[in-house]
Amino acid sequence: MSAGKLAKMVVVGYKDPKFKTKAGSKEESTFVMQVNPAKYSFVFKSLANQPQMMANSKQQDKSVVPDARNLNLKFHLDSTGVIPGCDDVPAAIDKFKKLCADVNGSIHTTNYLKVIWGKGLAFPCKLETVQVEYLMFNPSGIPIRAELTAAFKEFVDPETDAAQANNNSPDMTHIKTIKAGDTLPGLCHEIYGNSKYYLQVAEINNILNFRSLKPGQKMLFPRIEK
């Protein structure tokens, strides 16, 4: 990037939790902000205090998963011609939704995302919520200006998560490679002695359909206090 050139904030979609394979062509996998947000904020929330991390809350094991962050930001889309970069507000919103919010059929979950802004921000995440407020319309009622408020939840892949936890005891955390025939309730029964924790494990691993585990997939099974 040449000196003085404005860096645009972008959202890049990936098919894998290690952020190596993009979710399509450069055009398909990248959403470029028409106008950079005036500000963004982080909300810090300790996952160690959440119910899915333990079966009872009498003990808190903060070494299992590092603190997670939410990135919150607002950005605008404008096809009035005042600002270049957007010819069709509804189409731009559909592109953002497809990249960030819709389930990618090839991986059976939403895309893994990185929100990048020059050298100052590179945030691995998944979209948690997006709110669209339409602000201006043409004579036919088609939106020509909108404000989007998005919340992105930090994502760390299970292997990195376990490494960051720095736990050597197998009682603290488990990484399992899925084999053909494995089921999430069955693995929970094998690890915890009870299959009832499968929904918590599915949530931790960002799995929307726990009945469709893919052989070779790696999953994190954290310590759960019983």
Backbone torsions as a table, in degrees:
resi	resn	phi	psi	omega
1	MET	NA	129.0	-176.8
2	SER	-73.5	157.1	-177.8
3	ALA	-61.3	134.6	175.9
4	GLY	86.8	-10.3	179.7
5	LYS	-76.4	133.0	-177.2
6	LEU	-72.1	126.4	175.9
7	ALA	-84.1	128.5	177.7
8	LYS	-90.3	140.9	172.2
9	MET	-70.4	136.5	179.6
10	VAL	-131.8	153.9	170.4
11	VAL	-116.4	123.1	-177.4
12	VAL	-113.9	131.1	-178.9
13	GLY	-100.2	142.8	-179.9
14	TYR	-130.4	155.4	179.2
15	LYS	-90.3	-16.3	-173.4
16	ASP	-125.0	152.1	-176.3
17	PRO	-71.4	-7.6	175.0
18	LYS	-96.3	2.3	173.8
19	PHE	60.4	46.9	179.1
20	LYS	-109.2	-31.5	-176.0
21	THR	-112.5	115.7	-177.5
22	LYS	-71.6	154.1	-174.6
23	ALA	-85.2	58.7	179.4
24	GLY	116.4	-163.7	178.7
25	SER	-67.5	172.5	179.0
26	LYS	-57.8	-42.7	179.4
27	GLU	-64.9	-43.3	-177.5
28	GLU	-70.8	-32.7	-171.2
29	SER	-97.3	1.4	-175.5
30	THR	-128.7	128.3	172.9
31	PHE	-113.0	119.6	-178.7
32	VAL	-101.0	126.5	177.6
33	MET	-64.1	130.9	176.2
34	GLN	-64.1	-43.9	176.8
35	VAL	-130.5	130.9	178.4
36	ASN	-61.9	143.9	176.6
37	PRO	-63.3	148.1	178.4
38	ALA	-69.9	-25.8	179.5
39	LYS	-161.3	163.4	168.7
40	TYR	-143.8	163.7	-177.3
41	SER	-139.3	154.3	173.9
42	PHE	-111.2	138.5	171.0
43	VAL	-114.1	122.3	-179.3
44	PHE	-95.4	132.0	-178.3
45	LYS	-143.7	121.3	-177.2
46	SER	-76.5	117.7	176.8
47	LEU	-67.3	-22.6	-178.3
48	ALA	-63.8	-19.7	-178.4
49	ASN	-95.7	2.4	-176.7
50	GLN	-88.0	150.6	-176.3
51	PRO	-58.1	-33.6	-176.7
52	GLN	-68.2	-13.2	-177.9
53	MET	-86.8	-10.7	-179.2
54	MET	-159.9	152.3	-178.8
55	ALA	-80.6	-29.7	169.1
56	ASN	-135.6	152.2	-168.6
57	SER	-94.0	14.5	-179.6
58	LYS	-69.3	-28.5	178.7
59	GLN	-122.7	144.4	-179.9
60	GLN	-124.5	119.4	-179.1
61	ASP	-106.1	93.2	-174.7
62	LYS	-76.8	-5.3	-179.7
63	SER	-86.3	-7.6	-174.7
64	VAL	-70.5	-49.8	-177.8
65	VAL	-134.8	133.1	179.1
66	PRO	-67.0	162.6	177.9
67	ASP	-57.0	137.8	177.4
68	ALA	-99.6	155.1	179.0
69	ARG	-124.3	150.4	167.8
70	ASN	-110.3	132.8	174.4
71	LEU	-99.0	122.4	179.6
72	ASN	-114.8	133.1	178.8
73	LEU	-153.4	159.0	174.2
74	LYS	-121.5	141.0	174.8
75	PHE	-145.5	160.4	-174.0
76	HIS	-115.1	151.6	170.3
77	LEU	-124.7	136.6	-173.1
78	ASP	-147.2	118.7	178.6
79	SER	-113.0	24.0	179.4
80	THR	-75.0	-16.3	-176.4
81	GLY	99.4	-9.7	179.0
82	VAL	-67.9	-37.1	-179.0
83	ILE	-121.9	128.3	179.0
84	PRO	-72.7	159.2	171.8
85	GLY	114.3	-5.2	178.1
86	CYS	-147.0	119.0	178.4
87	ASP	-99.5	-16.7	-171.8
88	ASP	-151.6	103.5	-177.0
89	VAL	-62.9	-48.9	178.7
90	PRO	-59.1	-37.5	179.2
91	ALA	-67.0	-38.7	178.8
92	ALA	-66.3	-39.3	177.6
93	ILE	-65.3	-41.1	178.1
94	ASP	-61.9	-38.8	179.0
95	LYS	-64.7	-44.1	178.4
96	PHE	-61.6	-44.8	-179.6
97	LYS	-62.6	-44.8	-179.5
98	LYS	-62.8	-41.8	-178.0
99	LEU	-71.0	-40.4	-167.6
100	CYS	-106.5	-33.2	-170.1
101	ALA	-109.2	-28.5	-176.4
102	ASP	-81.1	149.6	176.1
103	VAL	-70.6	129.8	174.4
104	ASN	-82.9	112.6	-174.6
105	GLY	-59.2	-26.4	-177.8
106	SER	-77.0	-18.0	179.7
107	ILE	-123.1	-1.7	175.5
108	HIS	60.7	29.5	174.0
109	THR	-158.1	175.6	175.5
110	THR	-73.3	159.3	-179.5
111	ASN	-64.5	148.8	169.1
112	TYR	-80.0	137.4	-170.2
113	LEU	-123.7	153.3	165.7
114	LYS	-128.1	125.5	172.6
115	VAL	-95.4	118.9	-171.9
116	ILE	-124.3	135.2	174.7
117	TRP	-138.0	97.9	-180.0
118	GLY	53.4	-132.4	178.6
119	LYS	-98.3	1.9	-173.5
120	GLY	-94.9	-17.8	-175.0
121	LEU	-149.4	130.0	171.6
122	ALA	-147.2	93.0	-167.8
123	PHE	-110.8	110.8	177.4
124	PRO	-78.7	132.3	-169.7
125	CYS	-166.0	179.8	164.7
126	LYS	-131.1	150.4	177.9
127	LEU	-69.6	132.2	176.2
128	GLU	-98.8	-51.3	176.7
129	THR	-146.4	154.9	170.2
130	VAL	-143.4	134.1	177.4
131	GLN	-116.5	132.2	-179.6
132	VAL	-112.3	124.3	175.8
133	GLU	-116.8	118.2	-179.6
134	TYR	-85.9	129.3	-169.4
135	LEU	-112.7	-23.1	-177.3
136	MET	-151.3	148.7	-174.9
137	PHE	-136.3	152.7	174.1
138	ASN	-84.7	175.3	-177.2
139	PRO	-58.4	-20.9	178.6
140	SER	-88.8	1.3	179.4
141	GLY	86.5	8.3	179.2
142	ILE	-84.4	131.0	-179.3
143	PRO	-62.4	134.4	176.7
144	ILE	-122.4	0.7	173.2
145	ARG	-152.8	136.4	-178.9
146	ALA	-148.6	153.3	173.8
147	GLU	-118.1	127.7	178.9
148	LEU	-110.0	130.7	176.2
149	THR	-112.9	114.5	-172.5
150	ALA	-120.3	143.3	173.9
151	ALA	-121.5	123.5	-179.6
152	PHE	-111.8	129.9	-179.7
153	LYS	-96.2	128.5	-178.5
154	GLU	-57.2	139.9	179.0
155	PHE	-127.4	130.4	172.0
156	VAL	-125.3	129.3	-176.6
157	ASP	-65.0	152.5	-172.6
158	PRO	-54.2	-40.3	-178.7
159	GLU	-65.3	-44.9	178.4
160	THR	-65.1	-38.5	179.2
161	ASP	-58.4	-45.8	-179.4
162	ALA	-66.7	-38.2	179.7
163	ALA	-66.2	-40.1	179.5
164	GLN	-66.6	-30.0	-180.0
165	ALA	-68.0	-22.6	176.2
166	ASN	56.3	44.4	179.1
167	ASN	-108.0	121.8	178.9
168	ASN	-92.6	-21.7	-178.0
169	SER	-75.0	132.2	177.0
170	PRO	-65.6	-13.7	177.9
171	ASP	-76.8	-13.5	-175.5
172	MET	-87.6	-42.4	-178.7
173	THR	-159.6	157.3	-179.5
174	HIS	-134.3	140.2	168.2
175	ILE	-112.9	122.4	-179.4
176	LYS	-116.0	136.1	171.4
177	THR	-94.6	122.2	-175.0
178	ILE	-69.3	134.2	175.5
179	LYS	-112.2	159.9	177.8
180	ALA	-56.2	131.7	179.3
181	GLY	94.6	-12.3	178.5
182	ASP	-68.4	143.4	172.2
183	THR	-124.7	152.8	-178.4
184	LEU	-66.9	-44.1	175.1
185	PRO	-59.7	-38.7	179.8
186	GLY	-64.8	-41.9	178.5
187	LEU	-66.7	-38.6	177.2
188	CYS	-63.3	-39.0	178.1
189	HIS	-65.0	-39.4	179.7
190	GLU	-64.9	-41.3	-174.0
191	ILE	-86.1	-45.0	-173.3
192	TYR	-101.9	-10.7	-175.2
193	GLY	79.1	10.9	-179.2
194	ASN	-158.2	131.7	-176.6
195	SER	-83.1	-4.3	-170.7
196	LYS	-70.0	-11.5	-176.7
197	TYR	-87.7	8.2	-172.1
198	TYR	-63.8	-32.4	-179.8
199	LEU	-69.8	-39.0	176.9
200	GLN	-63.6	-42.5	-179.8
201	VAL	-66.7	-39.3	177.7
202	ALA	-61.0	-41.9	-179.3
203	GLU	-66.0	-42.8	-179.3
204	ILE	-61.8	-35.6	-178.2
205	ASN	-93.7	9.1	178.1
206	ASN	56.8	42.9	178.9
207	ILE	-100.9	120.8	179.8
208	LEU	-84.3	-35.1	-178.6
209	ASN	-121.8	96.3	-175.1
210	PHE	-71.5	-10.8	179.0
211	ARG	-83.4	-6.8	-176.5
212	SER	-120.4	60.4	175.0
213	LEU	-73.6	140.9	-177.4
214	LYS	-103.0	126.3	175.7
215	PRO	-53.6	135.0	-177.1
216	GLY	94.7	-17.7	177.5
217	GLN	-66.4	139.6	178.0
218	LYS	-104.0	137.1	-177.1
219	MET	-131.1	144.8	177.3
220	LEU	-94.3	127.8	173.1
221	PHE	-116.3	100.8	-175.8
222	PRO	-77.2	166.4	173.5
223	ARG	-63.8	134.4	175.7
224	ILE	-124.9	121.0	178.3
225	GLU	-75.0	130.4	-176.9
226	LYS	-102.5	NA	NA
